[in-house]
């Protein structure tokens, strides 16, 4: 059984929480951190611009599937 790295679960949870919050403008720095993490892991989202767009959401969903987190975005 492959162990799920804690940081990946945290990264996915961060995207989930950010997308559910109504104040994405205040979360821009957190989105940049998430995007940088996704890029470093090979889930390329492009430039870390702080915008929680469709590519960032898609890559977070891919992590959920690839590592079988079972979390709902």
C-alpha positions in Angstrom: 0.0 0.0 0.0 1.4 3.4 -1.0 1.3 5.9 1.8 -0.4 9.2 0.9 1.9 12.1 1.6 0.4 14.4 4.1 1.3 17.5 2.1 -0.7 16.3 -0.9 -3.8 15.8 1.2 -3.3 19.3 2.7 -2.8 20.8 -0.8 -6.0 19.3 -2.1 -7.9 20.3 1.1 -6.6 23.9 0.6 -7.9 24.0 -2.9 -11.3 22.6 -1.7 -11.5 25.2 1.1 -10.4 28.1 -1.1 -13.0 27.3 -3.7 -15.7 27.0 -1.1 -14.9 30.3 0.5 -16.5 33.5 -0.7 -13.4 35.6 -0.3 -11.0 34.3 -2.9 -9.4 37.8 -3.2 -8.2 37.5 0.4 -6.8 34.0 -0.3 -4.6 35.0 -3.2 -1.4 34.2 -1.3 -2.7 30.8 -0.3 -3.7 30.1 -3.9 -0.2 31.0 -5.1 1.3 28.5 -2.5 -1.1 25.8 -3.7 -0.2 26.5 -7.4 3.5 26.4 -6.6 3.1 23.1 -4.8 1.1 21.7 -7.7 3.7 22.8 -10.2 6.5 21.3 -8.1 4.7 18.0 -8.0 4.3 17.9 -11.8 0.6 18.9 -11.8 1.3 21.9 -14.0 -1.1 24.8 -13.6 1.1 27.4 -15.3 2.2 30.6 -13.7 1.3 30.9 -10.0 -0.9 33.9 -10.4 -3.1 33.5 -7.3 -6.3 32.9 -9.4 -8.1 29.7 -8.5 -9.1 29.0 -12.1 -10.2 25.9 -13.9 -6.7 24.5 -14.4 -5.8 24.7 -10.7 -9.1 23.1 -9.8 -8.6 20.3 -12.4 -5.0 19.5 -11.2 -6.3 19.4 -7.6 -9.0 16.9 -8.7 -6.3 14.9 -10.4 -4.3 14.6 -7.1 -7.5 13.5 -5.4 -7.9 10.7 -7.9 -4.3 9.8 -8.2 -3.8 9.4 -4.5 -7.3 8.2 -3.7 -8.0 10.8 -1.1 -11.7 10.4 -1.4 -12.3 14.1 -0.8 -15.1 16.0 -2.4 -14.1 19.3 -4.1 
